[in-house]
Amino acid sequence: MLKHPMQERFHKMVKFLDIDSGTFINFLNYLKSGAFKEESVIDVFNLYKFGDKYIIKDLMRMCADRMMSYFSLDNIDDVEMLANMHSDDYLLQLVESFRNKNINSNVSHRKMVEASNDERNSFKKNESGQCFEFEFYH
């Protein structure tokens, strides 16, 4: 912006209308010290998007690494969508790694819960008040 014949160069002023002040302060801290303050996953997401918009790959990678601590089975699809939107292979690798580590344990846990629920349902009374019958020996 400042090197090419654009309005920002002539006025010596750049306006960032699409980011909040906290994200910009985090960006300035990153420029000064190579680190930034992380208060929430939203802070990291916003800084990540800023890094993508202005093609700051190191910042994007740092944000992707920080996002890992927020990964959960509830939000991993959203993180994958973010990675795809920004064509970020590194973040996609982190998502895949998280899934590989956690999907098997979650499936096992889910199967245990389902089996437990099936057992409990075997002993519940139906709507007419009769107990379900089941065979111990098949």
PyRosetta script that sets phi, psi and omega in degrees:
from pyrosetta import init, pose_from_sequence

init()
pose = pose_from_sequence("MLKHPMQERFHKMVKFLDIDSGTFINFLNYLKSGAFKEESVIDVFNLYKFGDKYIIKDLMRMCADRMMSYFSLDNIDDVEMLANMHSDDYLLQLVESFRNKNINSNVSHRKMVEASNDERNSFKKNESGQCFEFEFYH")
pose.set_psi(1, -42.4)
pose.set_omega(1, -174.8)
pose.set_phi(2, -86.2)
pose.set_psi(2, -13.4)
pose.set_omega(2, -179.2)
pose.set_phi(3, -95.6)
pose.set_psi(3, -19.7)
pose.set_omega(3, -176.6)
pose.set_phi(4, -105.2)
pose.set_psi(4, 159.0)
pose.set_omega(4, -177.9)
pose.set_phi(5, -70.5)
pose.set_psi(5, 76.2)
pose.set_omega(5, 179.3)
pose.set_phi(6, -121.5)
pose.set_psi(6, 167.2)
pose.set_omega(6, -177.6)
pose.set_phi(7, -55.8)
pose.set_psi(7, -41.0)
pose.set_omega(7, -178.7)
pose.set_phi(8, -60.6)
pose.set_psi(8, -35.6)
pose.set_omega(8, -179.4)
pose.set_phi(9, -69.1)
pose.set_psi(9, -42.3)
pose.set_omega(9, -177.2)
pose.set_phi(10, -71.5)
pose.set_psi(10, -35.7)
pose.set_omega(10, -179.0)
pose.set_phi(11, -91.5)
pose.set_psi(11, -8.9)
pose.set_omega(11, -177.8)
pose.set_phi(12, 53.1)
pose.set_psi(12, 41.6)
pose.set_omega(12, 180.0)
pose.set_phi(13, -148.4)
pose.set_psi(13, 136.3)
pose.set_omega(13, 176.8)
pose.set_phi(14, -119.0)
pose.set_psi(14, 130.1)
pose.set_omega(14, 177.3)
pose.set_phi(15, -107.3)
pose.set_psi(15, 125.9)
pose.set_omega(15, 175.3)
pose.set_phi(16, -105.1)
pose.set_psi(16, 94.1)
pose.set_omega(16, -175.6)
pose.set_phi(17, -84.6)
pose.set_psi(17, -17.3)
pose.set_omega(17, -173.2)
pose.set_phi(18, -104.1)
pose.set_psi(18, 12.7)
pose.set_omega(18, 176.0)
pose.set_phi(19, -129.8)
pose.set_psi(19, 154.6)
pose.set_omega(19, 178.3)
pose.set_phi(20, -88.4)
pose.set_psi(20, 166.2)
pose.set_omega(20, -175.4)
pose.set_phi(21, -63.6)
pose.set_psi(21, -35.8)
pose.set_omega(21, 179.4)
pose.set_phi(22, -61.9)
pose.set_psi(22, -41.1)
pose.set_omega(22, 178.1)
pose.set_phi(23, -65.0)
pose.set_psi(23, -41.3)
pose.set_omega(23, -179.7)
pose.set_phi(24, -67.3)
pose.set_psi(24, -40.4)
pose.set_omega(24, 177.3)
pose.set_phi(25, -62.8)
pose.set_psi(25, -41.4)
pose.set_omega(25, 175.9)
pose.set_phi(26, -60.9)
pose.set_psi(26, -39.3)
pose.set_omega(26, 178.1)
pose.set_phi(27, -63.8)
pose.set_psi(27, -43.8)
pose.set_omega(27, 178.3)
pose.set_phi(28, -62.5)
pose.set_psi(28, -40.8)
pose.set_omega(28, 176.2)
pose.set_phi(29, -61.4)
pose.set_psi(29, -40.9)
pose.set_omega(29, 177.5)
pose.set_phi(30, -61.0)
pose.set_psi(30, -44.6)
pose.set_omega(30, 179.4)
pose.set_phi(31, -62.6)
pose.set_psi(31, -38.7)
pose.set_omega(31, -176.3)
pose.set_phi(32, -75.5)
pose.set_psi(32, -45.5)
pose.set_omega(32, -170.3)
pose.set_phi(33, -119.6)
pose.set_psi(33, -9.2)
pose.set_omega(33, -176.7)
pose.set_phi(34, 80.9)
pose.set_psi(34, 10.1)
pose.set_omega(34, 179.4)
pose.set_phi(35, -137.5)
pose.set_psi(35, 166.8)
pose.set_omega(35, 177.0)
pose.set_phi(36, -146.5)
pose.set_psi(36, 159.3)
pose.set_omega(36, -178.6)
pose.set_phi(37, -83.7)
pose.set_psi(37, 130.4)
pose.set_omega(37, -177.2)
pose.set_phi(38, -118.5)
pose.set_psi(38, 108.6)
pose.set_omega(38, 178.7)
pose.set_phi(39, -101.7)
pose.set_psi(39, -27.0)
pose.set_omega(39, 179.7)
pose.set_phi(40, -156.4)
pose.set_psi(40, 169.1)
pose.set_omega(40, 177.4)
pose.set_phi(41, -64.3)
pose.set_psi(41, -30.3)
pose.set_omega(41, 178.2)
pose.set_phi(42, -63.2)
pose.set_psi(42, -40.7)
pose.set_omega(42, 176.5)
pose.set_phi(43, -58.0)
pose.set_psi(43, -43.8)
pose.set_omega(43, -178.5)
pose.set_phi(44, -68.1)
pose.set_psi(44, -44.3)
pose.set_omega(44, 178.1)
pose.set_phi(45, -58.4)
pose.set_psi(45, -46.0)
pose.set_omega(45, -178.3)
pose.set_phi(46, -62.9)
pose.set_psi(46, -42.5)
pose.set_omega(46, 178.8)
pose.set_phi(47, -67.8)
pose.set_psi(47, -36.5)
pose.set_omega(47, 176.5)
pose.set_phi(48, -60.4)
pose.set_psi(48, -47.8)
pose.set_omega(48, 179.8)
pose.set_phi(49, -63.5)
pose.set_psi(49, -38.1)
pose.set_omega(49, 176.7)
pose.set_phi(50, -61.9)
pose.set_psi(50, -45.6)
pose.set_omega(50, 178.5)
pose.set_phi(51, -60.1)
pose.set_psi(51, -38.1)
pose.set_omega(51, 178.2)
pose.set_phi(52, -68.3)
pose.set_psi(52, -44.2)
pose.set_omega(52, -177.5)
pose.set_phi(53, -59.5)
pose.set_psi(53, -38.4)
pose.set_omega(53, -177.2)
pose.set_phi(54, -105.1)
pose.set_psi(54, 16.6)
pose.set_omega(54, 173.7)
pose.set_phi(55, 52.8)
pose.set_psi(55, 56.2)
pose.set_omega(55, 177.1)
pose.set_phi(56, -111.3)
pose.set_psi(56, 83.1)
pose.set_omega(56, -171.9)
pose.set_phi(57, -61.1)
pose.set_psi(57, -38.6)
pose.set_omega(57, 179.4)
pose.set_phi(58, -62.6)
pose.set_psi(58, -39.7)
pose.set_omega(58, 178.2)
pose.set_phi(59, -66.0)
pose.set_psi(59, -42.7)
pose.set_omega(59, 178.2)
pose.set_phi(60, -60.1)
pose.set_psi(60, -42.6)
pose.set_omega(60, -178.9)
pose.set_phi(61, -66.3)
pose.set_psi(61, -42.1)
pose.set_omega(61, 178.0)
pose.set_phi(62, -61.4)
pose.set_psi(62, -42.6)
pose.set_omega(62, 178.5)
pose.set_phi(63, -64.6)
pose.set_psi(63, -41.5)
pose.set_omega(63, 178.5)
pose.set_phi(64, -60.3)
pose.set_psi(64, -43.0)
pose.set_omega(64, 177.6)
pose.set_phi(65, -62.1)
pose.set_psi(65, -40.6)
pose.set_omega(65, 179.3)
pose.set_phi(66, -68.1)
pose.set_psi(66, -33.3)
pose.set_omega(66, 180.0)
pose.set_phi(67, -63.1)
pose.set_psi(67, -27.6)
pose.set_omega(67, -176.1)
pose.set_phi(68, -54.2)
pose.set_psi(68, -37.0)
pose.set_omega(68, -178.6)
pose.set_phi(69, -68.0)
pose.set_psi(69, -16.3)
pose.set_omega(69, 179.3)
pose.set_phi(70, -98.4)
pose.set_psi(70, -5.6)
pose.set_omega(70, -178.5)
pose.set_phi(71, -61.3)
pose.set_psi(71, 136.5)
pose.set_omega(71, 172.6)
pose.set_phi(72, -146.8)
pose.set_psi(72, 165.1)
pose.set_omega(72, 178.1)
pose.set_phi(73, -64.9)
pose.set_psi(73, -22.4)
pose.set_omega(73, 178.7)
pose.set_phi(74, -76.4)
pose.set_psi(74, -30.6)
pose.set_omega(74, -174.9)
pose.set_phi(75, -114.4)
pose.set_psi(75, 0.4)
pose.set_omega(75, -173.5)
pose.set_phi(76, -64.8)
pose.set_psi(76, -30.3)
pose.set_omega(76, 176.6)
pose.set_phi(77, -65.9)
pose.set_psi(77, -37.9)
pose.set_omega(77, 177.8)
pose.set_phi(78, -65.7)
pose.set_psi(78, -40.3)
pose.set_omega(78, 178.8)
pose.set_phi(79, -65.3)
pose.set_psi(79, -40.7)
pose.set_omega(79, 178.1)
pose.set_phi(80, -62.5)
pose.set_psi(80, -40.7)
pose.set_omega(80, 178.3)
pose.set_phi(81, -62.5)
pose.set_psi(81, -42.1)
pose.set_omega(81, 177.3)
pose.set_phi(82, -60.4)
pose.set_psi(82, -45.1)
pose.set_omega(82, 179.8)
pose.set_phi(83, -62.5)
pose.set_psi(83, -41.6)
pose.set_omega(83, 178.5)
pose.set_phi(84, -67.3)
pose.set_psi(84, -40.2)
pose.set_omega(84, 178.8)
pose.set_phi(85, -59.4)
pose.set_psi(85, -35.5)
pose.set_omega(85, -176.6)
pose.set_phi(86, -101.2)
pose.set_psi(86, 8.5)
pose.set_omega(86, 179.1)
pose.set_phi(87, 49.9)
pose.set_psi(87, 47.5)
pose.set_omega(87, -175.6)
pose.set_phi(88, -103.3)
pose.set_psi(88, 99.0)
pose.set_omega(88, -179.5)
pose.set_phi(89, -64.5)
pose.set_psi(89, -35.0)
pose.set_omega(89, -179.7)
pose.set_phi(90, -63.2)
pose.set_psi(90, -47.6)
pose.set_omega(90, 179.0)
pose.set_phi(91, -65.1)
pose.set_psi(91, -36.7)
pose.set_omega(91, 176.4)
pose.set_phi(92, -62.5)
pose.set_psi(92, -37.7)
pose.set_omega(92, 176.6)
pose.set_phi(93, -64.2)
pose.set_psi(93, -40.2)
pose.set_omega(93, 178.2)
pose.set_phi(94, -64.1)
pose.set_psi(94, -40.5)
pose.set_omega(94, 178.2)
pose.set_phi(95, -62.8)
pose.set_psi(95, -46.7)
pose.set_omega(95, -179.5)
pose.set_phi(96, -62.4)
pose.set_psi(96, -41.9)
pose.set_omega(96, 178.0)
pose.set_phi(97, -61.9)
pose.set_psi(97, -43.7)
pose.set_omega(97, 178.0)
pose.set_phi(98, -60.4)
pose.set_psi(98, -45.9)
pose.set_omega(98, -179.4)
pose.set_phi(99, -61.6)
pose.set_psi(99, -44.5)
pose.set_omega(99, -179.3)
pose.set_phi(100, -60.8)
pose.set_psi(100, -37.6)
pose.set_omega(100, -179.2)
pose.set_phi(101, -76.3)
pose.set_psi(101, -33.6)
pose.set_omega(101, -169.9)
pose.set_phi(102, -106.8)
pose.set_psi(102, -21.9)
pose.set_omega(102, -174.8)
pose.set_phi(103, -68.8)
pose.set_psi(103, -38.3)
pose.set_omega(103, 179.8)
pose.set_phi(104, -65.1)
pose.set_psi(104, -43.5)
pose.set_omega(104, 179.6)
pose.set_phi(105, -67.9)
pose.set_psi(105, -34.6)
pose.set_omega(105, 178.7)
pose.set_phi(106, -69.4)
pose.set_psi(106, -39.5)
pose.set_omega(106, 178.4)
pose.set_phi(107, -63.6)
pose.set_psi(107, -44.4)
pose.set_omega(107, 178.7)
pose.set_phi(108, -61.3)
pose.set_psi(108, -43.4)
pose.set_omega(108, 179.2)
pose.set_phi(109, -63.3)
pose.set_psi(109, -42.9)
pose.set_omega(109, -179.6)
pose.set_phi(110, -63.1)
pose.set_psi(110, -41.2)
pose.set_omega(110, 178.7)
pose.set_phi(111, -63.5)
pose.set_psi(111, -39.3)
pose.set_omega(111, 178.4)
pose.set_phi(112, -64.5)
pose.set_psi(112, -42.4)
pose.set_omega(112, 179.0)
pose.set_phi(113, -64.0)
pose.set_psi(113, -44.3)
pose.set_omega(113, 179.1)
pose.set_phi(114, -62.4)
pose.set_psi(114, -43.9)
pose.set_omega(114, 179.3)
pose.set_phi(115, -63.0)
pose.set_psi(115, -41.1)
pose.set_omega(115, 178.4)
pose.set_phi(116, -63.1)
pose.set_psi(116, -42.9)
pose.set_omega(116, 178.3)
pose.set_phi(117, -64.9)
pose.set_psi(117, -38.8)
pose.set_omega(117, 177.9)
pose.set_phi(118, -61.6)
pose.set_psi(118, -41.7)
pose.set_omega(118, 179.0)
pose.set_phi(119, -63.9)
pose.set_psi(119, -44.7)
pose.set_omega(119, 179.4)
pose.set_phi(120, -62.7)
pose.set_psi(120, -40.1)
pose.set_omega(120, -179.4)
pose.set_phi(121, -65.7)
pose.set_psi(121, -26.7)
pose.set_omega(121, 179.0)
pose.set_phi(122, -64.2)
pose.set_psi(122, -27.9)
pose.set_omega(122, -176.4)
pose.set_phi(123, -98.3)
pose.set_psi(123, -5.2)
pose.set_omega(123, -179.8)
pose.set_phi(124, -77.3)
pose.set_psi(124, 153.3)
pose.set_omega(124, 177.1)
pose.set_phi(125, -83.8)
pose.set_psi(125, 147.9)
pose.set_omega(125, 176.2)
pose.set_phi(126, -79.8)
pose.set_psi(126, -178.4)
pose.set_omega(126, -174.6)
pose.set_phi(127, -61.4)
pose.set_psi(127, -28.6)
pose.set_omega(127, -179.3)
pose.set_phi(128, -82.2)
pose.set_psi(128, -3.1)
pose.set_omega(128, 177.7)
pose.set_phi(129, 92.9)
pose.set_psi(129, -0.5)
pose.set_omega(129, -179.7)
pose.set_phi(130, -85.3)
pose.set_psi(130, 146.0)
pose.set_omega(130, 176.5)
pose.set_phi(131, -77.5)
pose.set_psi(131, 144.5)
pose.set_omega(131, 174.2)
pose.set_phi(132, -70.3)
pose.set_psi(132, 142.0)
pose.set_omega(132, 175.6)
pose.set_phi(133, -99.8)
pose.set_psi(133, 143.5)
pose.set_omega(133, 174.5)
pose.set_phi(134, -146.4)
pose.set_psi(134, 154.6)
pose.set_omega(134, -178.6)
pose.set_phi(135, -93.3)
pose.set_psi(135, 128.4)
pose.set_omega(135, 173.2)
pose.set_phi(136, -76.7)
pose.set_psi(136, -33.0)
pose.set_omega(136, -176.6)
pose.set_phi(137, -116.1)
pose.set_psi(137, 111.9)
pose.set_omega(137, 178.8)
pose.set_phi(138, -91.8)
pose.dump_pdb("model.pdb")
